[in-house]
Amino acid sequence: MILPYPPGVPLLMPGEMITEQSRAVLDFLLMLCSIGRHYPGFETDIHGAKRDEDGNYRVRVLKAQ
């Protein structure tokens, strides 16, 4: 489950596919990450994603073949 806090509302659930139709969700998550990088103190905690040493979030996914 991918849950940005705040607001604390799940955006992606296990088994859900990311498609071109769900691109707005991905763009929203990327925007949250960008805000945190550019404005210290306004970072968002994204539950379900791991933050690397550079401050970038990573999520393991399965790629459809």
Backbone as XML, in Angstrom:
<?xml version="1.0"?>
<chain id="A" units="angstrom">
  <residue number="1" name="MET">
    <atom name="N" x="0.847" y="-1.167" z="0.000"/>
    <atom name="CA" x="0.000" y="0.000" z="0.000"/>
    <atom name="C" x="0.899" y="1.239" z="0.000"/>
  </residue>
  <residue number="2" name="ILE">
    <atom name="N" x="0.567" y="2.196" z="-0.827"/>
    <atom name="CA" x="1.285" y="3.468" z="-0.880"/>
    <atom name="C" x="0.366" y="4.529" z="-0.293"/>
  </residue>
  <residue number="3" name="LEU">
    <atom name="N" x="0.828" y="5.140" z="0.798"/>
    <atom name="CA" x="0.002" y="6.084" z="1.541"/>
    <atom name="C" x="0.836" y="7.305" z="1.904"/>
  </residue>
  <residue number="4" name="PRO">
    <atom name="N" x="0.621" y="8.436" z="1.231"/>
    <atom name="CA" x="1.339" y="9.654" z="1.621"/>
    <atom name="C" x="0.696" y="10.280" z="2.853"/>
  </residue>
  <residue number="5" name="TYR">
    <atom name="N" x="1.552" y="10.758" z="3.770"/>
    <atom name="CA" x="1.030" y="11.409" z="4.969"/>
    <atom name="C" x="1.719" y="12.750" z="5.151"/>
  </residue>
  <residue number="6" name="PRO">
    <atom name="N" x="1.025" y="13.854" z="5.263"/>
    <atom name="CA" x="-0.426" y="13.944" z="5.085"/>
    <atom name="C" x="-0.797" y="13.836" z="3.621"/>
  </residue>
  <residue number="7" name="PRO">
    <atom name="N" x="-1.995" y="13.489" z="3.269"/>
    <atom name="CA" x="-3.251" y="13.454" z="4.000"/>
    <atom name="C" x="-3.552" y="12.130" z="4.685"/>
  </residue>
  <residue number="8" name="GLY">
    <atom name="N" x="-2.849" y="11.042" z="4.359"/>
    <atom name="CA" x="-3.110" y="9.770" z="5.023"/>
    <atom name="C" x="-4.165" y="8.932" z="4.327"/>
  </residue>
  <residue number="9" name="VAL">
    <atom name="N" x="-4.349" y="9.149" z="3.040"/>
    <atom name="CA" x="-5.325" y="8.388" z="2.253"/>
    <atom name="C" x="-4.556" y="7.452" z="1.321"/>
  </residue>
  <residue number="10" name="PRO">
    <atom name="N" x="-4.840" y="6.128" z="1.354"/>
    <atom name="CA" x="-4.134" y="5.204" z="0.460"/>
    <atom name="C" x="-4.359" y="5.561" z="-1.005"/>
  </residue>
  <residue number="11" name="LEU">
    <atom name="N" x="-3.272" y="5.620" z="-1.765"/>
    <atom name="CA" x="-3.368" y="5.909" z="-3.197"/>
    <atom name="C" x="-3.263" y="4.657" z="-4.043"/>
  </residue>
  <residue number="12" name="LEU">
    <atom name="N" x="-2.460" y="3.707" z="-3.601"/>
    <atom name="CA" x="-2.285" y="2.452" z="-4.326"/>
    <atom name="C" x="-2.364" y="1.297" z="-3.340"/>
  </residue>
  <residue number="13" name="MET">
    <atom name="N" x="-3.076" y="0.257" z="-3.740"/>
    <atom name="CA" x="-3.228" y="-0.921" z="-2.889"/>
    <atom name="C" x="-2.459" y="-2.083" z="-3.504"/>
  </residue>
  <residue number="14" name="PRO">
    <atom name="N" x="-2.068" y="-3.079" z="-2.683"/>
    <atom name="CA" x="-1.357" y="-4.241" z="-3.226"/>
    <atom name="C" x="-2.163" y="-4.902" z="-4.347"/>
  </residue>
  <residue number="15" name="GLY">
    <atom name="N" x="-1.495" y="-5.214" z="-5.433"/>
    <atom name="CA" x="-2.134" y="-5.853" z="-6.571"/>
    <atom name="C" x="-2.690" y="-4.881" z="-7.594"/>
  </residue>
  <residue number="16" name="GLU">
    <atom name="N" x="-2.746" y="-3.610" z="-7.247"/>
    <atom name="CA" x="-3.275" y="-2.613" z="-8.174"/>
    <atom name="C" x="-2.248" y="-2.336" z="-9.266"/>
  </residue>
  <residue number="17" name="MET">
    <atom name="N" x="-2.716" y="-2.232" z="-10.492"/>
    <atom name="CA" x="-1.824" y="-1.979" z="-11.624"/>
    <atom name="C" x="-1.709" y="-0.482" z="-11.886"/>
  </residue>
  <residue number="18" name="ILE">
    <atom name="N" x="-0.493" y="-0.062" z="-12.198"/>
    <atom name="CA" x="-0.246" y="1.318" z="-12.606"/>
    <atom name="C" x="-0.316" y="1.329" z="-14.131"/>
  </residue>
  <residue number="19" name="THR">
    <atom name="N" x="-1.255" y="2.074" z="-14.657"/>
    <atom name="CA" x="-1.438" y="2.157" z="-16.103"/>
    <atom name="C" x="-1.419" y="3.625" z="-16.520"/>
  </residue>
  <residue number="20" name="GLU">
    <atom name="N" x="-1.542" y="3.855" z="-17.801"/>
    <atom name="CA" x="-1.592" y="5.234" z="-18.293"/>
    <atom name="C" x="-2.818" y="5.959" z="-17.738"/>
  </residue>
  <residue number="21" name="GLN">
    <atom name="N" x="-3.902" y="5.217" z="-17.466"/>
    <atom name="CA" x="-5.105" y="5.826" z="-16.899"/>
    <atom name="C" x="-4.893" y="6.265" z="-15.451"/>
  </residue>
  <residue number="22" name="SER">
    <atom name="N" x="-3.957" y="5.653" z="-14.755"/>
    <atom name="CA" x="-3.674" y="6.037" z="-13.366"/>
    <atom name="C" x="-2.445" y="6.945" z="-13.269"/>
  </residue>
  <residue number="23" name="ARG">
    <atom name="N" x="-2.053" y="7.528" z="-14.364"/>
    <atom name="CA" x="-0.872" y="8.391" z="-14.410"/>
    <atom name="C" x="-0.978" y="9.567" z="-13.439"/>
  </residue>
  <residue number="24" name="ALA">
    <atom name="N" x="-2.195" y="10.066" z="-13.207"/>
    <atom name="CA" x="-2.381" y="11.202" z="-12.295"/>
    <atom name="C" x="-1.923" y="10.853" z="-10.881"/>
  </residue>
  <residue number="25" name="VAL">
    <atom name="N" x="-2.119" y="9.607" z="-10.456"/>
    <atom name="CA" x="-1.677" y="9.176" z="-9.123"/>
    <atom name="C" x="-0.157" y="9.215" z="-9.053"/>
  </residue>
  <residue number="26" name="LEU">
    <atom name="N" x="0.501" y="8.698" z="-10.068"/>
    <atom name="CA" x="1.964" y="8.709" z="-10.110"/>
    <atom name="C" x="2.492" y="10.139" z="-10.146"/>
  </residue>
  <residue number="27" name="ASP">
    <atom name="N" x="1.867" y="10.989" z="-10.941"/>
    <atom name="CA" x="2.285" y="12.397" z="-11.007"/>
    <atom name="C" x="2.125" y="13.085" z="-9.655"/>
  </residue>
  <residue number="28" name="PHE">
    <atom name="N" x="1.063" y="12.763" z="-8.921"/>
    <atom name="CA" x="0.839" y="13.333" z="-7.591"/>
    <atom name="C" x="1.953" y="12.916" z="-6.631"/>
  </residue>
  <residue number="29" name="LEU">
    <atom name="N" x="2.329" y="11.641" z="-6.652"/>
    <atom name="CA" x="3.413" y="11.167" z="-5.789"/>
    <atom name="C" x="4.736" y="11.836" z="-6.155"/>
  </residue>
  <residue number="30" name="LEU">
    <atom name="N" x="5.009" y="11.984" z="-7.440"/>
    <atom name="CA" x="6.238" y="12.653" z="-7.873"/>
    <atom name="C" x="6.247" y="14.116" z="-7.441"/>
  </residue>
  <residue number="31" name="MET">
    <atom name="N" x="5.086" y="14.770" z="-7.480"/>
    <atom name="CA" x="4.987" y="16.159" z="-7.039"/>
    <atom name="C" x="5.288" y="16.271" z="-5.543"/>
  </residue>
  <residue number="32" name="LEU">
    <atom name="N" x="4.758" y="15.330" z="-4.740"/>
    <atom name="CA" x="5.029" y="15.348" z="-3.300"/>
    <atom name="C" x="6.524" y="15.209" z="-3.029"/>
  </residue>
  <residue number="33" name="CYS">
    <atom name="N" x="7.189" y="14.327" z="-3.764"/>
    <atom name="CA" x="8.635" y="14.153" z="-3.596"/>
    <atom name="C" x="9.382" y="15.423" z="-3.987"/>
  </residue>
  <residue number="34" name="SER">
    <atom name="N" x="8.963" y="16.057" z="-5.055"/>
    <atom name="CA" x="9.606" y="17.285" z="-5.523"/>
    <atom name="C" x="9.456" y="18.413" z="-4.506"/>
  </residue>
  <residue number="35" name="ILE">
    <atom name="N" x="8.281" y="18.547" z="-3.927"/>
    <atom name="CA" x="8.058" y="19.582" z="-2.910"/>
    <atom name="C" x="9.004" y="19.373" z="-1.732"/>
  </residue>
  <residue number="36" name="GLY">
    <atom name="N" x="9.148" y="18.132" z="-1.286"/>
    <atom name="CA" x="10.027" y="17.837" z="-0.160"/>
    <atom name="C" x="11.482" y="18.158" z="-0.437"/>
  </residue>
  <residue number="37" name="ARG">
    <atom name="N" x="11.917" y="17.955" z="-1.692"/>
    <atom name="CA" x="13.310" y="18.258" z="-2.055"/>
    <atom name="C" x="13.555" y="19.762" z="-2.140"/>
  </residue>
  <residue number="38" name="HIS">
    <atom name="N" x="12.582" y="20.498" z="-2.630"/>
    <atom name="CA" x="12.762" y="21.932" z="-2.851"/>
    <atom name="C" x="12.423" y="22.798" z="-1.641"/>
  </residue>
  <residue number="39" name="TYR">
    <atom name="N" x="11.601" y="22.284" z="-0.736"/>
    <atom name="CA" x="11.161" y="23.070" z="0.421"/>
    <atom name="C" x="11.372" y="22.269" z="1.703"/>
  </residue>
  <residue number="40" name="PRO">
    <atom name="N" x="12.569" y="22.325" z="2.275"/>
    <atom name="CA" x="12.839" y="21.588" z="3.512"/>
    <atom name="C" x="11.814" y="21.936" z="4.590"/>
  </residue>
  <residue number="41" name="GLY">
    <atom name="N" x="11.378" y="20.915" z="5.299"/>
    <atom name="CA" x="10.368" y="21.090" z="6.331"/>
    <atom name="C" x="8.965" y="20.771" z="5.841"/>
  </residue>
  <residue number="42" name="PHE">
    <atom name="N" x="8.804" y="20.638" z="4.529"/>
    <atom name="CA" x="7.497" y="20.315" z="3.954"/>
    <atom name="C" x="7.496" y="18.923" z="3.323"/>
  </residue>
  <residue number="43" name="GLU">
    <atom name="N" x="8.398" y="18.057" z="3.775"/>
    <atom name="CA" x="8.477" y="16.711" z="3.233"/>
    <atom name="C" x="7.218" y="15.924" z="3.578"/>
  </residue>
  <residue number="44" name="THR">
    <atom name="N" x="6.885" y="14.998" z="2.706"/>
    <atom name="CA" x="5.769" y="14.088" z="2.934"/>
    <atom name="C" x="6.336" y="12.721" z="3.249"/>
  </residue>
  <residue number="45" name="ASP">
    <atom name="N" x="5.781" y="12.049" z="4.237"/>
    <atom name="CA" x="6.167" y="10.677" z="4.543"/>
    <atom name="C" x="5.289" y="9.766" z="3.703"/>
  </residue>
  <residue number="46" name="ILE">
    <atom name="N" x="5.894" y="8.966" z="2.847"/>
    <atom name="CA" x="5.131" y="8.075" z="1.982"/>
    <atom name="C" x="5.271" y="6.662" z="2.524"/>
  </residue>
  <residue number="47" name="HIS">
    <atom name="N" x="4.247" y="6.209" z="3.236"/>
    <atom name="CA" x="4.239" y="4.860" z="3.795"/>
    <atom name="C" x="4.172" y="3.842" z="2.658"/>
  </residue>
  <residue number="48" name="GLY">
    <atom name="N" x="4.966" y="2.794" z="2.747"/>
    <atom name="CA" x="5.001" y="1.771" z="1.715"/>
    <atom name="C" x="6.134" y="1.967" z="0.727"/>
  </residue>
  <residue number="49" name="ALA">
    <atom name="N" x="6.812" y="3.102" z="0.800"/>
    <atom name="CA" x="7.963" y="3.379" z="-0.057"/>
    <atom name="C" x="9.194" y="3.518" z="0.836"/>
  </residue>
  <residue number="50" name="LYS">
    <atom name="N" x="10.327" y="3.107" z="0.326"/>
    <atom name="CA" x="11.587" y="3.212" z="1.065"/>
    <atom name="C" x="12.365" y="4.412" z="0.556"/>
  </residue>
  <residue number="51" name="ARG">
    <atom name="N" x="12.899" y="5.179" z="1.480"/>
    <atom name="CA" x="13.703" y="6.351" z="1.118"/>
    <atom name="C" x="15.169" y="5.938" z="1.067"/>
  </residue>
  <residue number="52" name="ASP">
    <atom name="N" x="15.850" y="6.255" z="-0.042"/>
    <atom name="CA" x="17.264" y="5.900" z="-0.161"/>
    <atom name="C" x="18.144" y="6.993" z="0.439"/>
  </residue>
  <residue number="53" name="GLU">
    <atom name="N" x="19.458" y="6.806" z="0.360"/>
    <atom name="CA" x="20.396" y="7.742" z="0.987"/>
    <atom name="C" x="20.369" y="9.126" z="0.346"/>
  </residue>
  <residue number="54" name="ASP">
    <atom name="N" x="19.856" y="9.228" z="-0.880"/>
    <atom name="CA" x="19.743" y="10.526" z="-1.556"/>
    <atom name="C" x="18.413" y="11.218" z="-1.282"/>
  </residue>
  <residue number="55" name="GLY">
    <atom name="N" x="17.541" y="10.571" z="-0.496"/>
    <atom name="CA" x="16.241" y="11.156" z="-0.188"/>
    <atom name="C" x="15.157" y="10.820" z="-1.189"/>
  </residue>
  <residue number="56" name="ASN">
    <atom name="N" x="15.481" y="9.972" z="-2.172"/>
    <atom name="CA" x="14.486" y="9.557" z="-3.162"/>
    <atom name="C" x="13.710" y="8.355" z="-2.646"/>
  </residue>
  <residue number="57" name="TYR">
    <atom name="N" x="12.434" y="8.294" z="-2.988"/>
    <atom name="CA" x="11.604" y="7.159" z="-2.598"/>
    <atom name="C" x="11.683" y="6.073" z="-3.658"/>
  </residue>
  <residue number="58" name="ARG">
    <atom name="N" x="11.677" y="4.823" z="-3.211"/>
    <atom name="CA" x="11.717" y="3.662" z="-4.108"/>
    <atom name="C" x="10.613" y="2.691" z="-3.700"/>
  </residue>
  <residue number="59" name="VAL">
    <atom name="N" x="9.985" y="2.089" z="-4.705"/>
    <atom name="CA" x="8.945" y="1.090" z="-4.481"/>
    <atom name="C" x="9.255" y="-0.091" z="-5.382"/>
  </residue>
  <residue number="60" name="ARG">
    <atom name="N" x="9.217" y="-1.282" z="-4.825"/>
    <atom name="CA" x="9.415" y="-2.481" z="-5.641"/>
    <atom name="C" x="8.092" y="-2.849" z="-6.296"/>
  </residue>
  <residue number="61" name="VAL">
    <atom name="N" x="8.159" y="-3.115" z="-7.582"/>
    <atom name="CA" x="6.955" y="-3.460" z="-8.337"/>
    <atom name="C" x="7.232" y="-4.674" z="-9.219"/>
  </residue>
  <residue number="62" name="LEU">
    <atom name="N" x="6.168" y="-5.327" z="-9.636"/>
    <atom name="CA" x="6.260" y="-6.403" z="-10.617"/>
    <atom name="C" x="5.851" y="-5.835" z="-11.962"/>
  </residue>
  <residue number="63" name="LYS">
    <atom name="N" x="6.639" y="-6.117" z="-12.971"/>
    <atom name="CA" x="6.354" y="-5.604" z="-14.306"/>
    <atom name="C" x="5.592" y="-6.665" z="-15.092"/>
  </residue>
  <residue number="64" name="ALA">
    <atom name="N" x="4.444" y="-6.278" z="-15.659"/>
    <atom name="CA" x="3.659" y="-7.193" z="-16.487"/>
    <atom name="C" x="4.415" y="-7.474" z="-17.779"/>
  </residue>
  <residue number="65" name="GLN">
    <atom name="N" x="4.323" y="-8.707" z="-18.249"/>
    <atom name="CA" x="5.017" y="-9.093" z="-19.481"/>
    <atom name="C" x="4.035" y="-9.212" z="-20.610"/>
  </residue>
</chain>
